């Protein structure tokens, strides 16, 4: 009998399906309340759940919540599922939601996500599976803020410092997958959660192969050692062949993210708006997009994404005007004898950004501007340059949600430790408009306010908005149930079947 059981287990092991993916940088913290980098989010998305989320059409979908309703403009009730377990077997309940909320608003936690909860007056449990949220006033994101992943109270209630907790590298969640292996600069493994409340994923294991070099990542994909991989425009246009197309389906759409050149506005070099405008006029954004993307991207015109209520179609990026750029620089005190000089820092593991910086360096030179380039490993870049504001200018990108929220990046009060406004942008009119928008539940009014915010930010040039790349994803043709979506092709991985 024992032999039969062992044989059966061995056969299951042989039949286990594994989805092979790649990751180019090390996750910093797998605690969703404090992780701010894409690598951490890539892994933690499988480990945790939120009360609500988006479906493939970007509509609100229930997750840990069984239902929700507004009693009035400032009172929201969530009924929670009673069949959810943490991956250590403990039951999920209202106390976990309360604990998550209290953690994120704690002054001991340095997180930009706390801004979203500033309008919450109270959160209390009406019973073990019902939550009442009271708001100080009507809030345009009253529902969407609960897309925040929930963390376990029973594991962390006695933790003295969540910022340095071992939990951040060894998390317990309610998600579709459980973290099995995570070490710095090594492959990351997740295994299917057999007890997941929304049914066990059909793929047994996810393996993220640590491949920091983009070229190596592409070669690994071409050799069919990865099931899913991103393609650059150069790769899709010139470096894939018939065999690749026979092995992979390719999905392409505009991405929900943009790349920008951001200035440290605390630095005296960038306080003069004429300098920032001159640098903007020195850029040929179309040339930048054409060289980098071969038609698989578009110029970014401002801080909010196309296809959202906040996007201002009337605002366009300026065309390159070298003579005007030189004139503005001269008015600011710079000329051939005293050229404007600054350094751009970016992360070395993103080849597109590296090429972009080199193109910018060449374009700025035409206007008499001298640019130095510094490239750094991602974590070092984030921890020693970006967050401590130790830079003159950076080239970075933002991935944005389908519900834009200007506060975390553009409000002056977000220029704090752990905040996303690390360029220290401050405009009283923008602050006032953000605050007005936050109290509006009228989507038409909200759209009008956000389009005005869009216009002012573009005119101020705290960032020079550069480009929006297309998202191009190759997926193994043997995998079934893969469908495109506005939220990305991997929105339904739990339903994928890999023979």
N, C-alpha and C positions, 0 to 999 in steps of 0.2 A: 504493500500500500504506500509506504514511504517513497519507494522508487517511482511509483506512478505520479505522486504529487510533485516530486522533483523534476520528472520528465515533463509534466504539464507546465510547470513554472519555466523550464528551459525553453519550451516551445513558444510560450508567450513572449519571453525575452527576445527570441529570434524574430518574432513577428512585430515587435515594437517598432513604431514609426518615429522617425526623427526628422525634424525640420531644421535644416542647416542654414544659418544666417551669419551675418558678420557685424562687427562693431569696431569702430576705428579709434575710439578713445576710452579711457577707463571711467566708469561711473564714479562719481565722487561720494554720494550718499544715496542709499536706496530707501530713505525715509521720504515719502512724497511731500511732507510738510516743509522740508528744507532743501530738497534737491532742486537745482535751478538749471542744470545742464541737460542737454538732449540725451546724452549717454545714459544718465541715471533714469530719466523718464522712459527711455526705450525698454529698460529692464523692469522698472517698478510697475509699469502699466499691466504686466501679467500677474503681479503678486497681490495687488490691492483692488478694491472696488470702491465706488462712490455711491451715494444715494440715488443719483440719476446720472445719465450720460446722454450721448447722441446716438441715434440710429444712423443707418447708411445715408438717409436723406437729410440729415442734420436736424431731425425733430427730436424732442425730448423723449427719452426712453427710461423706464424704471430699471433700477439695478438692486441696490440694497433696500430701497424703498418699495413698499407694496402699493402705495398710493400717495397722493398729495392733494391738498386743496387749500385755497386762500379763504379764510373766514372774512377778511376785509383787506384793505390795501397794505396793512402792516402786520398781519398775522398769517403765518403759514404753518400748516399741520402736515407732518409726515407720518404715515403708518409704515412701520418697518416689517420686513420679512422675519418670520420666526423660525425659518428652516436653514439659517446660515451658520456655518461654523468657521472659526479660525483654523488655520492649517495644523495647529497643535491639538485640535479637538474641542476647544472651548467654544461655547455658544456666543454668537454675536448678539448684542442688544443695544438698547438706547444709551447705556452707560458709555459705550465706545464712541458714540457720536458726541456726547457731552464732553468726553475726555479730549477728543480731537479738536473740538471747538475751543475748549479752555487752553489747550496747548498752543494753538495757532495764534491766540491773542495774548499769550504770555509775553511779558517783556524779556524773558530769558531766551526766547526763541527769535533768532534773527532770520526773518523770512519775508520776502516781498508779498507773499500771498495773504498776509495779515490785513493788508489794505482793503481787500474785498469784503472783510467782515466788520469794517468800521461802523456800518449802519445797523448792525445787529444790536438790539437792546438786551435780549436774553434768549437763552436756549434752555429748555427744561423738559424733563421726561414726564409725560402724563401717565404713562405706565411703562413696563419694560419694553414695549414695542410701539410706542407712540411719542413723537417729539413735537413740541410747540416752539416755533421760532417767532419772536417778536422783534420788529424793526422799529427804529427810532422815528422813521418817516418812510414814505414810499420810496422804493429803491429799484432801479431799472434791472438789476441783476439779482433780485431777491431769490429767484429759483436757481439760476445758473451757478451761484457760488457753491452750491451743494454738489457740484461735480468734483469737489475736493475729495481725494481718497481718504478713507477712514482708517485710523490706526488702532491697535488693540490696547484697551485700558488695563487688562489684567497683566500684560507683559510690562507696560511702561509706567504704571501709576506711581511706583517708588523710585523711578529713575531721577537722579539729581540733575542731570544735564543732557537733554535730548540732542544737543548739538554734537556731543562727543560719545553718544551711546553706542555700544556694540551692536545694537539693533540696526543701526544704519548700514552695516555690512552683512547682517544676518537677520533679515526681517521675517516676521510672521504676518501673513495676510489672509484674506478671504478669496483671493483671485483664482483664476483658472489654472494657474501654474504655481508651483512651489520651488523656491530657489534651492538647488542641490549643490552647486559648486560656484564659488566666486572668489577669485584671487586676482590681485592686481596684475595687469598685462598678460592674463591667461584667458582661456576659453571660459565662458559662463554657461552653465547648464541649468535648465528648469525642467521639472517633470510635471506631468498632468496631475491636477488635484482631483483625486477619485471622488471626493465628497463635495465637489462644487455644486452650489445650489441651482445653477443654470445648466446642469448636465455636464458630464465630464467631456473635456475636449477630445476630439477624435484622433489628434496627433499626440503621441505619448510624451515626446520630449522636444524641447527647443534647445538648440546649441548655438550660442553666439560665438563665432570664432574671432578671436582678437587679431585683427589685421589692420594696423595703423596706416599702412601705405595703400593709397587708392589704386595704384597700378597692380599691386599684388592682389588686392581685393577683386579687381576685374579679371585677372588671370585665373583666380580661384573659381570665380563664377563661370568663366568660359570652359573650364575643365570639368564642369558639372559637380564640383565639390560643395557648391552652395545651391540652395533651392530658390532663394530670393536674393536679389541684389539691385542696387541702384545703378543706373547708367548715366554717364555724362553725355552731353550732346555730341562730343567728338567720338565717343565710343559707339553711340547708336548710328551715327552717320558714316563712320569710316573704319570702325574696328570690329564690327561683328559680321559674320558670314552666314551662309545658308544653313550650315550645321547648327549655329547658335539659334537662328530663327526656328529651326525644326525642334529645338529642345526647350525653348522658352516662349511664353506669351509676354507681350510687352504692353504695359499700361502707361498712358501719358496724359497729364492734365496740369494746369497751372498749380503751383504749390501754394500752400498757405504760409508763405514766409518770404522775407525780403532781405537783401544785403545792403549795408549802408557804411559810409565813412562818418564816424562820430568824433566830435571834437571835445576835448576837456575844456569846458567853458570857464573853469576856475583858472585856467592858464591865461596869462595876459596876452599871449599871441592871438587868442581867438575871441577876445572880448569885443573887438571892433567888428560890427556887422558888415562893414565894407570888405573886410578880409574874407569873411565866410562867403559872402556873395561872389567875390572874385574867384574863389576856389571853385564854387559851383559852376560859374561861367567858363572855367577852364576845362571842364569835363565834357567830353563827347560821349554821352551815355549810349547813343545808338551804336557807335563804334565798339564800345565796351560789350554791349549785348551781342552784336554780330560776331565779334571775335570769340567770345566765351561760349556762345550757345548755338550758333548756326541755325537760328530760327526757333530754337527750343526754349525761349524765354522772352521776357519783355521788360521795358524800362519801368522802374518803380517811380511813381509820381508823388508819393507821400506816405504817411505813417500807418494808414489803414488799407486793408486789402480790397481789391476789386471783388464784387459780388457780395459785399456787406453793406448794411445801411449807412455806414460811416464814410464810405468812399466818395470823394468829391470829383466827379467826372470833369468838372470845369477847370481843374488845376492840372497843368502839365509841367513837366520838368523843362528848364530852360535849355535852349540849344547852345552849343559851344560858341563863345564869342571871346576870342583871345584879346582883341584890342580893348574891349570893355573891361575884361579882367585885369589887364595891365594898368588901365586908367584908374580903376578902383584901388589897386595895390599902391599906385603912386600917390593917390590921395591919402592913403593910410601910412605913407612914409617909406615905401619900399620901391626899389628900382634895381637896375643892373649892378650898381655898385653896392647896394645894400639889399640883396635878395631875401625874400621871405623863405625861411627854411623851417621844416618841421619833420618829425618822425612818425611814420605809420607802423603800428604793431598789429600783427594778426597771428592766427594759429597755423602752424606748419603742416598739420595733417589734413588741411583742406586745400587741395591743389587749385580749385577754381578761384578761391580767394587770393591765393598766392599770385596767380596770373593776373587777377584783377588789380592787385596792388602794383604790379609791375607796369601794367597799362596806364594806371593812374599816374605813376611816377613819370612816364614818358609824356603824357598829356599835360601835366603840370609844368613840365620843363619848357613847353612852348610858351607858357605865360611868364617864364622867368622864375618859377618857383622850384626850389630844390627840395626833394623829398628823400629822406633816408628810410630804409625798410628794415624792420626787425621781425623775424618769425620765431615763434616759440611753441613748444609742446603744449597741448590744450590745458591741462591742469595747472601747469606753471603759469601760463598766460592768464587763466582765470583768477588764480589765487594771489599772484604777485603783481599783476598789471591792472586787470579790469576792476576787480572788487575794491582794491585799495586806491583806485584812481591814480595809478602811477603811470600815466601816459600823456602824450600830447594829442594823438589821434589813433583811433582803432578802426579796423575793418572787421565788422561782425555782422551777424544776421539775427533776426527775430522770427520765430515760428509763432503765429498768432492764432487765437481761437476764433471760432465762428461768431462769438459775441464779443466784439472789441471792447476793451476797457482802457481808457486813456490814462487813468490815474497812476498805474504802477510804473509807467515809463515816463510820463510827461508832466505829472504834477510836481511842484517844487518840493512838497513834503516827502516825496519818494526818493529824494536824494539823501538817503541815510544809509548807514551800514546795513548791508544785506539787500538794499533796494536796487531796483532795475534802472533808476534814473542816475546812472553813474557818470553821465556827461554833465550833470549838475544844471540841467535846463530849468530856467525859472522865468515865467511870464505871468503876471498877475491876471491878465485877461483870460489866458488859457486855464489857469487855476479856477477862476470864477465860472467859466463855461463847463469845466469838468464837474464842478460841484453842482451846478444847475442841472446838468444832464443826469447825474446820479439820482436826482429826486424825481425824474420824469418817468412815468410808465406809458406815456404816449409815444409810440414808435415814430410817428411822423415828426413830432417835435424833437425827439431824440436825434433823428437823422439830420435835421436842420442844424442842431447844435454841433454835432460831430463833424459835419462838413465845414463849419466855421473853424473848429479846432484844427482840422486838416489844413485849411488855408493858412492860418496864422503860423503854424509850425513850419510849413514849407517856406514861408516868407522869412522866418527867423533863421533858418539854416543851422540848427544845432546838429543835425545830421545832414549829410548830402546823400539823398536816397538814390540808389544805384540801379538795382535790377531785381526782378522776380524770376527765378528759374522755374522751368517746368519740372514737375516730379515725374521721372521716368523709372519705372520698376519692371524688372524681368522676373517672371515667376515660372518655375518648372512646369512644363505642360502636363506632366503626370499627375499633378495635384488637382483635385476636383473641388468644385464649389467656390472658386475664386471669382469675385465680382467687383467691378470698379465702384467707387463711391466718392462723394465730395470730401469725406473724412479720411480717405486713403484706402488703398487696395487691401490692406491687412486688417480691415475693420472686423472681419468675421473669421479670423484664424481658427477659432474654436470649432467651426463647421468644416474646415478644410479636411480633406481625406487624401492621405498620401499612401499609395499602394506599397 
